[in-house]
Amino acid sequence: MKEEQPVANPEVPSVLKVDLTIQEHWLNTLLDKQKMVIPVNDQYSLKNISVELTDGKVSLKAEIVEKPNSFILLDCLPIWNTYEQRFYIQEIEIKTDSKNLLIKSAGWIANTFMGAKLDEKIEAAANELFALKKKQLIQNGLPIPLPDGKGQADVQSLFIEDMKFYTHKVVAKVSLGGQLHIQLGDESILVNG
């Protein structure tokens, strides 16, 4: 009697566990393309955001839109909440870089940024960007270049199990649910566990 081979069920996604490394340069290119503007309060907002990653910490630099050539420098401890799938910002330290004497003063920083709950605004912007990239990945899939063909991962779910910040990079453990399509030559193969 011939044994039947299992057939992939396209309705049941496979789960692929991936170690993902995101370089600081890629992150800054993404932020530059997004042209994010973070409103601080009724008077001020931040643009031209860039990040510098160090072990366990993130340093952000952003231009104060209403005060050209004045920048806010922010050091913080980013926390990835696995259960909620979102970022939280803790241990925030704020400084400025400006030739404007008013902006250099500690009182101006306290009055402008401390009452504005800047940590919550940065958390919201980071979580919004993460949600946008996740949605795009699910909508567009993930192309996979192969030496003699091509592949495409149709992503149905994405779950970040862990995220750690190192010097110049972020490393995450990610579970992707979906299907992998591989084409070698003229034949197409559906891989689904």
C-alpha positions as CSV (number, residue, x, y, z in Angstrom):
1,M,0.0,0.0,0.0
2,K,1.3,3.4,-1.0
3,E,1.6,5.9,1.9
4,E,0.0,9.3,1.2
5,Q,2.2,12.3,1.4
6,P,1.1,15.2,3.5
7,V,-0.3,18.2,1.5
8,A,0.3,21.7,2.7
9,N,-2.8,23.4,3.9
10,P,-2.7,27.1,2.6
11,E,-5.1,28.1,5.4
12,V,-2.8,27.1,8.2
13,P,0.3,29.4,8.4
14,S,3.7,28.1,9.2
15,V,5.7,29.9,11.9
16,L,9.3,30.9,11.1
17,K,11.5,32.1,13.9
18,V,14.0,34.7,12.8
19,D,16.9,36.6,14.4
20,L,16.6,40.1,13.0
21,T,19.5,42.6,13.2
22,I,18.6,46.2,12.4
23,Q,21.6,48.5,11.8
24,E,21.7,52.1,13.1
25,H,22.3,53.4,9.6
26,W,19.2,51.6,8.2
27,L,17.1,53.0,11.1
28,N,18.3,56.6,10.4
29,T,17.6,56.2,6.6
30,L,14.0,55.0,7.5
31,L,13.5,57.9,9.8
32,D,14.8,60.3,7.1
33,K,12.4,58.9,4.5
34,Q,9.4,59.0,6.9
35,K,9.9,62.8,7.5
36,M,8.4,62.4,10.9
37,V,7.3,65.5,12.8
38,I,6.5,65.1,16.5
39,P,4.4,67.9,18.0
40,V,5.7,68.7,21.5
41,N,3.0,71.2,22.5
42,D,1.0,74.1,20.8
43,Q,4.2,76.0,20.1
44,Y,6.9,73.5,19.3
45,S,7.5,70.4,17.2
46,L,10.5,68.2,16.3
47,K,11.7,67.1,12.9
48,N,14.9,65.6,11.3
49,I,15.0,62.8,13.9
50,S,18.1,60.6,14.1
51,V,19.2,57.9,16.5
52,E,22.4,56.7,17.9
53,L,22.3,53.2,19.6
54,T,24.6,52.2,22.5
55,D,24.4,49.2,24.7
56,G,20.9,49.3,26.2
57,K,20.3,53.0,25.5
58,V,19.1,55.2,22.6
59,S,20.2,58.8,21.9
60,L,17.8,60.8,19.8
61,K,18.6,64.1,18.1
62,A,15.8,66.2,16.6
63,E,15.6,69.7,15.3
64,I,13.2,72.1,16.9
65,V,11.1,73.2,13.9
66,E,10.3,76.7,15.2
67,K,13.9,77.4,16.2
68,P,16.1,76.7,13.2
69,N,19.5,75.3,14.0
70,S,18.4,74.4,17.5
71,F,18.3,70.7,18.5
72,I,17.0,68.6,21.3
73,L,19.2,65.8,22.5
74,L,17.5,63.0,24.3
75,D,19.0,60.0,26.0
76,C,16.6,57.2,27.1
77,L,16.2,53.6,27.9
78,P,13.9,51.9,25.4
79,I,11.8,49.0,26.7
80,W,10.1,46.5,24.4
81,N,6.9,45.1,26.0
82,T,6.5,41.7,24.4
83,Y,3.0,41.2,25.8
84,E,1.7,44.5,24.4
85,Q,4.0,44.5,21.3
86,R,5.0,48.1,21.9
87,F,7.8,50.4,23.0
88,Y,8.1,52.3,26.3
89,I,10.6,55.0,27.0
90,Q,12.2,55.3,30.5
91,E,15.1,57.2,32.1
92,I,14.8,60.2,29.8
93,E,17.4,62.9,29.9
94,I,17.0,66.1,27.8
95,K,19.6,68.6,26.7
96,T,19.7,71.2,23.9
97,D,22.2,72.2,21.3
98,S,21.7,75.8,20.1
99,K,23.3,79.2,19.9
100,N,20.1,80.7,21.2
101,L,20.6,81.6,24.8
102,L,17.0,81.2,25.7
103,I,16.9,77.6,24.4
104,K,20.2,76.8,26.2
105,S,18.6,77.7,29.6
106,A,17.5,74.9,31.9
107,G,14.2,76.8,32.6
108,W,13.2,76.8,29.0
109,I,13.9,73.1,28.6
110,A,11.8,72.4,31.8
111,N,8.9,74.6,30.8
112,T,8.8,73.4,27.1
113,F,9.6,69.7,27.3
114,M,8.9,68.4,30.8
115,G,5.3,69.4,30.8
116,A,4.8,68.1,27.3
117,K,5.3,64.4,28.3
118,L,7.9,64.1,25.6
119,D,8.6,60.4,26.5
120,E,4.9,59.6,25.7
121,K,5.1,61.5,22.4
122,I,8.3,59.7,21.3
123,E,6.7,56.3,22.4
124,A,3.7,57.1,20.3
125,A,5.8,58.0,17.3
126,A,7.9,54.9,17.6
127,N,4.9,52.6,18.0
128,E,3.1,54.3,15.1
129,L,6.2,53.7,12.9
130,F,6.4,50.1,14.0
131,A,2.7,49.5,13.3
132,L,3.1,51.1,9.8
133,K,6.1,48.9,8.9
134,K,4.3,45.8,10.2
135,K,1.2,46.6,8.1
136,Q,3.3,47.1,5.0
137,L,5.1,43.8,5.6
138,I,1.7,42.0,5.9
139,Q,0.3,43.7,2.8
140,N,3.4,43.4,0.6
141,G,5.0,40.3,1.8
142,L,8.7,39.8,2.0
143,P,10.7,39.1,-1.2
144,I,13.5,36.6,-0.9
145,P,16.3,36.6,-3.5
146,L,17.6,33.1,-4.5
147,P,20.6,32.3,-6.7
148,D,18.5,30.4,-9.4
149,G,15.0,31.7,-8.7
150,K,13.0,33.8,-6.4
151,G,11.0,33.5,-3.2
152,Q,8.2,35.4,-1.5
153,A,7.0,35.2,2.1
154,D,3.4,36.1,2.5
155,V,3.3,37.3,6.1
156,Q,0.0,36.9,8.0
157,S,1.4,37.7,11.5
158,L,4.5,39.2,13.1
159,F,5.3,38.8,16.8
160,I,8.5,40.2,18.4
161,E,9.5,37.9,21.2
162,D,12.5,39.9,22.4
163,M,14.4,43.1,21.5
164,K,17.8,44.3,22.7
165,F,19.7,47.4,21.9
166,Y,23.5,47.3,21.3
167,T,26.1,49.7,19.9
168,H,24.9,50.7,16.4
169,K,22.3,47.9,16.1
170,V,19.1,46.4,17.5
171,V,18.7,42.6,17.6
172,A,15.2,41.1,17.8
173,K,13.8,37.6,17.9
174,V,10.8,37.5,15.6
175,S,8.1,35.0,14.8
176,L,6.6,35.3,11.4
177,G,3.4,33.4,10.5
178,G,2.6,32.9,6.8
179,Q,3.5,31.0,3.7
180,L,6.7,30.8,1.8
181,H,6.5,30.6,-2.1
182,I,9.7,29.6,-3.9
183,Q,10.1,29.6,-7.7
184,L,13.1,27.7,-9.2
185,G,13.1,27.8,-12.9
186,D,9.5,27.4,-14.3
187,E,8.2,25.5,-11.3
188,S,6.5,27.0,-8.3
189,I,6.6,25.3,-4.9
190,L,4.4,26.2,-1.8
191,V,6.1,25.5,1.4
192,N,3.7,25.3,4.4
193,G,4.2,23.3,7.5
